[in-house]
Amino acid sequence: MKIGIVSDTHSQALPKQMLDDFKKVDFIVHAGDFCTVQDLDKFAKLKEVKAVYGNMDDLNIRKKFPHRQIFPCGKFFIGIFHGRGPPKILLEVVEAEFKNEKVDVIIFGHSHQPLNETIDGVLYFNPGSPNDFVSAPYRSYGILEVTDDKIVGKIIKVKG
């Protein structure tokens, strides 16, 4: 199974590269900061969307999605949380949000800084932002590949 991972799209134009890649996934996870329902609709036209709201999302997005969620994927559990606070403490905030939960992967955003790292058996995956350079080394999104025995994350740089 392939999952398209994105965050922090902030009502900006979405890269064709990402949209083309997301046509080939089983579903999409958005880790918050769509900003408006119209932005959600662009993803929902491609595939089913699982999401949380971020600090920049309007009330309509906040009514549709929780601030965090956990869902099963095969034998794994995937957590989603946008994040909050400055980038230097974001990982600590994300860890604390799920400290009493059984999760194998935590997808988050907020910092626009891509991360694909396993810590204490949990994959922490931040896809970065596909269309915003604020605090980001480059524009990016991600793909998670889920098999019967593992989950592998891949950060994909937007070309151009």
PyRosetta script that sets phi, psi and omega in degrees:
from pyrosetta import init, pose_from_sequence

init()
pose = pose_from_sequence("MKIGIVSDTHSQALPKQMLDDFKKVDFIVHAGDFCTVQDLDKFAKLKEVKAVYGNMDDLNIRKKFPHRQIFPCGKFFIGIFHGRGPPKILLEVVEAEFKNEKVDVIIFGHSHQPLNETIDGVLYFNPGSPNDFVSAPYRSYGILEVTDDKIVGKIIKVKG")
pose.set_psi(1, 142.3)
pose.set_omega(1, 176.7)
pose.set_phi(2, -119.0)
pose.set_psi(2, 136.6)
pose.set_omega(2, 179.5)
pose.set_phi(3, -122.2)
pose.set_psi(3, 127.2)
pose.set_omega(3, 174.0)
pose.set_phi(4, -81.4)
pose.set_psi(4, 131.1)
pose.set_omega(4, -176.4)
pose.set_phi(5, -120.0)
pose.set_psi(5, 129.5)
pose.set_omega(5, -178.5)
pose.set_phi(6, -148.5)
pose.set_psi(6, 156.9)
pose.set_omega(6, 176.4)
pose.set_phi(7, -155.9)
pose.set_psi(7, 162.4)
pose.set_omega(7, 169.1)
pose.set_phi(8, 54.4)
pose.set_psi(8, 54.4)
pose.set_omega(8, 178.6)
pose.set_phi(9, -87.4)
pose.set_psi(9, -18.5)
pose.set_omega(9, 166.9)
pose.set_phi(10, 46.4)
pose.set_psi(10, 41.3)
pose.set_omega(10, 175.7)
pose.set_phi(11, 56.9)
pose.set_psi(11, 26.5)
pose.set_omega(11, 177.3)
pose.set_phi(12, -103.5)
pose.set_psi(12, 164.8)
pose.set_omega(12, 179.1)
pose.set_phi(13, -57.7)
pose.set_psi(13, 138.4)
pose.set_omega(13, -178.9)
pose.set_phi(14, -94.3)
pose.set_psi(14, 136.1)
pose.set_omega(14, -178.5)
pose.set_phi(15, -67.0)
pose.set_psi(15, 135.3)
pose.set_omega(15, 178.9)
pose.set_phi(16, -56.8)
pose.set_psi(16, -38.1)
pose.set_omega(16, 179.2)
pose.set_phi(17, -54.6)
pose.set_psi(17, -47.3)
pose.set_omega(17, -179.4)
pose.set_phi(18, -67.4)
pose.set_psi(18, -45.5)
pose.set_omega(18, -179.4)
pose.set_phi(19, -60.3)
pose.set_psi(19, -40.5)
pose.set_omega(19, 177.2)
pose.set_phi(20, -64.0)
pose.set_psi(20, -43.5)
pose.set_omega(20, 178.2)
pose.set_phi(21, -63.7)
pose.set_psi(21, -37.6)
pose.set_omega(21, -177.0)
pose.set_phi(22, -73.2)
pose.set_psi(22, -15.7)
pose.set_omega(22, 173.8)
pose.set_phi(23, -69.1)
pose.set_psi(23, -18.6)
pose.set_omega(23, -175.7)
pose.set_phi(24, -101.3)
pose.set_psi(24, 3.5)
pose.set_omega(24, -179.4)
pose.set_phi(25, -96.3)
pose.set_psi(25, 168.6)
pose.set_omega(25, 178.4)
pose.set_phi(26, -81.8)
pose.set_psi(26, -35.8)
pose.set_omega(26, 173.1)
pose.set_phi(27, -161.4)
pose.set_psi(27, 172.7)
pose.set_omega(27, -176.5)
pose.set_phi(28, -118.6)
pose.set_psi(28, 138.7)
pose.set_omega(28, 171.2)
pose.set_phi(29, -113.3)
pose.set_psi(29, 125.5)
pose.set_omega(29, 176.5)
pose.set_phi(30, -114.1)
pose.set_psi(30, 123.4)
pose.set_omega(30, -176.0)
pose.set_phi(31, -92.8)
pose.set_psi(31, 31.6)
pose.set_omega(31, 170.6)
pose.set_phi(32, 96.3)
pose.set_psi(32, 164.2)
pose.set_omega(32, -173.9)
pose.set_phi(33, 68.4)
pose.set_psi(33, 49.7)
pose.set_omega(33, 164.8)
pose.set_phi(34, -65.9)
pose.set_psi(34, -52.5)
pose.set_omega(34, -176.9)
pose.set_phi(35, 101.3)
pose.set_psi(35, -43.9)
pose.set_omega(35, 178.7)
pose.set_phi(36, -139.3)
pose.set_psi(36, 162.8)
pose.set_omega(36, 177.9)
pose.set_phi(37, -63.5)
pose.set_psi(37, -31.9)
pose.set_omega(37, 178.6)
pose.set_phi(38, -60.2)
pose.set_psi(38, -34.5)
pose.set_omega(38, 178.1)
pose.set_phi(39, -70.9)
pose.set_psi(39, -39.9)
pose.set_omega(39, 174.7)
pose.set_phi(40, -58.9)
pose.set_psi(40, -42.7)
pose.set_omega(40, -177.5)
pose.set_phi(41, -58.5)
pose.set_psi(41, -33.2)
pose.set_omega(41, 179.2)
pose.set_phi(42, -62.0)
pose.set_psi(42, -38.9)
pose.set_omega(42, 178.4)
pose.set_phi(43, -76.4)
pose.set_psi(43, -40.9)
pose.set_omega(43, -177.3)
pose.set_phi(44, -63.9)
pose.set_psi(44, -23.5)
pose.set_omega(44, 176.2)
pose.set_phi(45, -71.7)
pose.set_psi(45, -22.0)
pose.set_omega(45, -179.7)
pose.set_phi(46, -87.3)
pose.set_psi(46, -52.4)
pose.set_omega(46, -173.8)
pose.set_phi(47, -155.2)
pose.set_psi(47, 172.3)
pose.set_omega(47, 171.1)
pose.set_phi(48, -60.2)
pose.set_psi(48, 143.0)
pose.set_omega(48, -179.3)
pose.set_phi(49, -121.3)
pose.set_psi(49, 126.8)
pose.set_omega(49, 168.7)
pose.set_phi(50, -105.4)
pose.set_psi(50, 137.4)
pose.set_omega(50, -173.6)
pose.set_phi(51, -157.4)
pose.set_psi(51, 167.9)
pose.set_omega(51, 169.2)
pose.set_phi(52, -129.6)
pose.set_psi(52, 163.2)
pose.set_omega(52, 176.3)
pose.set_phi(53, -91.3)
pose.set_psi(53, 154.0)
pose.set_omega(53, 177.1)
pose.set_phi(54, -111.9)
pose.set_psi(54, 177.7)
pose.set_omega(54, -176.0)
pose.set_phi(55, -65.4)
pose.set_psi(55, -19.8)
pose.set_omega(55, -179.1)
pose.set_phi(56, -99.3)
pose.set_psi(56, -1.9)
pose.set_omega(56, -176.2)
pose.set_phi(57, -75.8)
pose.set_psi(57, 143.1)
pose.set_omega(57, -180.0)
pose.set_phi(58, -76.6)
pose.set_psi(58, 175.0)
pose.set_omega(58, -175.7)
pose.set_phi(59, -60.6)
pose.set_psi(59, -35.3)
pose.set_omega(59, -179.2)
pose.set_phi(60, -64.4)
pose.set_psi(60, -38.5)
pose.set_omega(60, 175.8)
pose.set_phi(61, -68.9)
pose.set_psi(61, -42.3)
pose.set_omega(61, -179.1)
pose.set_phi(62, -62.9)
pose.set_psi(62, -28.5)
pose.set_omega(62, 177.0)
pose.set_phi(63, -74.7)
pose.set_psi(63, -27.9)
pose.set_omega(63, -176.7)
pose.set_phi(64, -84.8)
pose.set_psi(64, -31.5)
pose.set_omega(64, -172.1)
pose.set_phi(65, -130.0)
pose.set_psi(65, 153.1)
pose.set_omega(65, 176.0)
pose.set_phi(66, -80.4)
pose.set_psi(66, 172.4)
pose.set_omega(66, 177.1)
pose.set_phi(67, -77.7)
pose.set_psi(67, -19.6)
pose.set_omega(67, 173.8)
pose.set_phi(68, -156.3)
pose.set_psi(68, 159.0)
pose.set_omega(68, 175.3)
pose.set_phi(69, -157.1)
pose.set_psi(69, 161.3)
pose.set_omega(69, 174.7)
pose.set_phi(70, -129.5)
pose.set_psi(70, 134.8)
pose.set_omega(70, 177.6)
pose.set_phi(71, -137.5)
pose.set_psi(71, 149.6)
pose.set_omega(71, 177.5)
pose.set_phi(72, -79.5)
pose.set_psi(72, 147.4)
pose.set_omega(72, 175.8)
pose.set_phi(73, -144.0)
pose.set_psi(73, 98.8)
pose.set_omega(73, -171.4)
pose.set_phi(74, 64.5)
pose.set_psi(74, -132.0)
pose.set_omega(74, 178.7)
pose.set_phi(75, -89.0)
pose.set_psi(75, 3.9)
pose.set_omega(75, -176.4)
pose.set_phi(76, -102.6)
pose.set_psi(76, 161.1)
pose.set_omega(76, 174.0)
pose.set_phi(77, -121.3)
pose.set_psi(77, 129.5)
pose.set_omega(77, -177.0)
pose.set_phi(78, -115.4)
pose.set_psi(78, 126.9)
pose.set_omega(78, 176.0)
pose.set_phi(79, -101.6)
pose.set_psi(79, 146.3)
pose.set_omega(79, 175.7)
pose.set_phi(80, -128.7)
pose.set_psi(80, 135.5)
pose.set_omega(80, 179.1)
pose.set_phi(81, -157.2)
pose.set_psi(81, 134.2)
pose.set_omega(81, -178.3)
pose.set_phi(82, -67.1)
pose.set_psi(82, -49.5)
pose.set_omega(82, -175.0)
pose.set_phi(83, 111.0)
pose.set_psi(83, 169.7)
pose.set_omega(83, 178.0)
pose.set_phi(84, -163.1)
pose.set_psi(84, 160.2)
pose.set_omega(84, 178.1)
pose.set_phi(85, 87.5)
pose.set_psi(85, -180.0)
pose.set_omega(85, -178.1)
pose.set_phi(86, -69.8)
pose.set_psi(86, 151.0)
pose.set_omega(86, -177.7)
pose.set_phi(87, -54.2)
pose.set_psi(87, -33.6)
pose.set_omega(87, -175.6)
pose.set_phi(88, -67.0)
pose.set_psi(88, -20.8)
pose.set_omega(88, 177.9)
pose.set_phi(89, -115.0)
pose.set_psi(89, 5.8)
pose.set_omega(89, -174.7)
pose.set_phi(90, -58.4)
pose.set_psi(90, -44.1)
pose.set_omega(90, -179.1)
pose.set_phi(91, -61.0)
pose.set_psi(91, -39.9)
pose.set_omega(91, 177.4)
pose.set_phi(92, -62.9)
pose.set_psi(92, -41.3)
pose.set_omega(92, 179.5)
pose.set_phi(93, -63.6)
pose.set_psi(93, -43.9)
pose.set_omega(93, -179.9)
pose.set_phi(94, -65.1)
pose.set_psi(94, -44.7)
pose.set_omega(94, 177.6)
pose.set_phi(95, -58.2)
pose.set_psi(95, -45.3)
pose.set_omega(95, -178.2)
pose.set_phi(96, -63.6)
pose.set_psi(96, -34.3)
pose.set_omega(96, -178.3)
pose.set_phi(97, -62.4)
pose.set_psi(97, -29.7)
pose.set_omega(97, -176.6)
pose.set_phi(98, -116.1)
pose.set_psi(98, 15.9)
pose.set_omega(98, -171.8)
pose.set_phi(99, -60.0)
pose.set_psi(99, -28.2)
pose.set_omega(99, -179.1)
pose.set_phi(100, -106.1)
pose.set_psi(100, 19.0)
pose.set_omega(100, -176.7)
pose.set_phi(101, -117.0)
pose.set_psi(101, 153.4)
pose.set_omega(101, 175.0)
pose.set_phi(102, -93.5)
pose.set_psi(102, 103.1)
pose.set_omega(102, 177.5)
pose.set_phi(103, -132.0)
pose.set_psi(103, 147.3)
pose.set_omega(103, 177.1)
pose.set_phi(104, -101.5)
pose.set_psi(104, -26.9)
pose.set_omega(104, 179.4)
pose.set_phi(105, -138.7)
pose.set_psi(105, 140.9)
pose.set_omega(105, 171.8)
pose.set_phi(106, -123.4)
pose.set_psi(106, 119.0)
pose.set_omega(106, 176.9)
pose.set_phi(107, -99.6)
pose.set_psi(107, 130.3)
pose.set_omega(107, -179.9)
pose.set_phi(108, -146.8)
pose.set_psi(108, 175.0)
pose.set_omega(108, -178.8)
pose.set_phi(109, -141.9)
pose.set_psi(109, -129.7)
pose.set_omega(109, 173.4)
pose.set_phi(110, 78.0)
pose.set_psi(110, -46.4)
pose.set_omega(110, -174.0)
pose.set_phi(111, -85.2)
pose.set_psi(111, -16.6)
pose.set_omega(111, -174.2)
pose.set_phi(112, 66.6)
pose.set_psi(112, 10.9)
pose.set_omega(112, -178.1)
pose.set_phi(113, -107.1)
pose.set_psi(113, 114.4)
pose.set_omega(113, -177.9)
pose.set_phi(114, -61.7)
pose.set_psi(114, 143.1)
pose.set_omega(114, 176.5)
pose.set_phi(115, -147.7)
pose.set_psi(115, 135.5)
pose.set_omega(115, 178.5)
pose.set_phi(116, -143.5)
pose.set_psi(116, 83.1)
pose.set_omega(116, -170.7)
pose.set_phi(117, -141.4)
pose.set_psi(117, 136.3)
pose.set_omega(117, 175.7)
pose.set_phi(118, -95.1)
pose.set_psi(118, 126.2)
pose.set_omega(118, 179.7)
pose.set_phi(119, -129.2)
pose.set_psi(119, 121.5)
pose.set_omega(119, 179.5)
pose.set_phi(120, 51.5)
pose.set_psi(120, 40.7)
pose.set_omega(120, 175.5)
pose.set_phi(121, 82.5)
pose.set_psi(121, 1.7)
pose.set_omega(121, 179.5)
pose.set_phi(122, -113.1)
pose.set_psi(122, 130.7)
pose.set_omega(122, 176.1)
pose.set_phi(123, -84.1)
pose.set_psi(123, 118.9)
pose.set_omega(123, 175.2)
pose.set_phi(124, -98.3)
pose.set_psi(124, 120.0)
pose.set_omega(124, -172.1)
pose.set_phi(125, -130.3)
pose.set_psi(125, 111.9)
pose.set_omega(125, 173.9)
pose.set_phi(126, -114.9)
pose.set_psi(126, 116.5)
pose.set_omega(126, -176.4)
pose.set_phi(127, -75.3)
pose.set_psi(127, -5.5)
pose.set_omega(127, -172.2)
pose.set_phi(128, 77.5)
pose.set_psi(128, -156.0)
pose.set_omega(128, 176.9)
pose.set_phi(129, -124.3)
pose.set_psi(129, 134.7)
pose.set_omega(129, -177.9)
pose.set_phi(130, -78.9)
pose.set_psi(130, -9.4)
pose.set_omega(130, -171.9)
pose.set_phi(131, -145.7)
pose.set_psi(131, 15.4)
pose.set_omega(131, -177.1)
pose.set_phi(132, -136.6)
pose.set_psi(132, 129.7)
pose.set_omega(132, 179.9)
pose.set_phi(133, -94.2)
pose.set_psi(133, -5.0)
pose.set_omega(133, -178.2)
pose.set_phi(134, -60.4)
pose.set_psi(134, 119.3)
pose.set_omega(134, -179.7)
pose.set_phi(135, 63.6)
pose.set_psi(135, 8.9)
pose.set_omega(135, -175.4)
pose.set_phi(136, -107.7)
pose.set_psi(136, 139.2)
pose.set_omega(136, 176.6)
pose.set_phi(137, -73.5)
pose.set_psi(137, -24.1)
pose.set_omega(137, 179.0)
pose.set_phi(138, -167.8)
pose.set_psi(138, 166.3)
pose.set_omega(138, 176.9)
pose.set_phi(139, -83.6)
pose.set_psi(139, 138.2)
pose.set_omega(139, -176.0)
pose.set_phi(140, -159.6)
pose.set_psi(140, 165.8)
pose.set_omega(140, 173.6)
pose.set_phi(141, -147.3)
pose.set_psi(141, -175.0)
pose.set_omega(141, -176.5)
pose.set_phi(142, -143.3)
pose.set_psi(142, 166.4)
pose.set_omega(142, 173.2)
pose.set_phi(143, -132.6)
pose.set_psi(143, 132.4)
pose.set_omega(143, 170.4)
pose.set_phi(144, -107.0)
pose.set_psi(144, 129.4)
pose.set_omega(144, 174.3)
pose.set_phi(145, -106.6)
pose.set_psi(145, 122.5)
pose.set_omega(145, -177.0)
pose.set_phi(146, -111.4)
pose.set_psi(146, 122.7)
pose.set_omega(146, 174.2)
pose.set_phi(147, -115.4)
pose.set_psi(147, -175.5)
pose.set_omega(147, -179.4)
pose.set_phi(148, -62.5)
pose.set_psi(148, -28.7)
pose.set_omega(148, -173.1)
pose.set_phi(149, -122.0)
pose.set_psi(149, -0.2)
pose.set_omega(149, 178.0)
pose.set_phi(150, -161.7)
pose.set_psi(150, 164.0)
pose.set_omega(150, 173.3)
pose.set_phi(151, -124.3)
pose.set_psi(151, 128.6)
pose.set_omega(151, 179.7)
pose.set_phi(152, -120.9)
pose.set_psi(152, 128.8)
pose.set_omega(152, 178.5)
pose.set_phi(153, -101.1)
pose.set_psi(153, 146.1)
pose.set_omega(153, 177.5)
pose.set_phi(154, -135.5)
pose.set_psi(154, 125.9)
pose.set_omega(154, 173.8)
pose.set_phi(155, -88.3)
pose.set_psi(155, 132.1)
pose.set_omega(155, -179.0)
pose.set_phi(156, -117.0)
pose.set_psi(156, 120.2)
pose.set_omega(156, 177.8)
pose.set_phi(157, -76.8)
pose.set_psi(157, 137.4)
pose.set_omega(157, 175.1)
pose.set_phi(158, -76.7)
pose.set_psi(158, 127.4)
pose.set_omega(158, -179.9)
pose.set_phi(159, -80.5)
pose.set_psi(159, 146.1)
pose.set_omega(159, 174.6)
pose.set_phi(160, 88.6)
pose.dump_pdb("model.pdb")
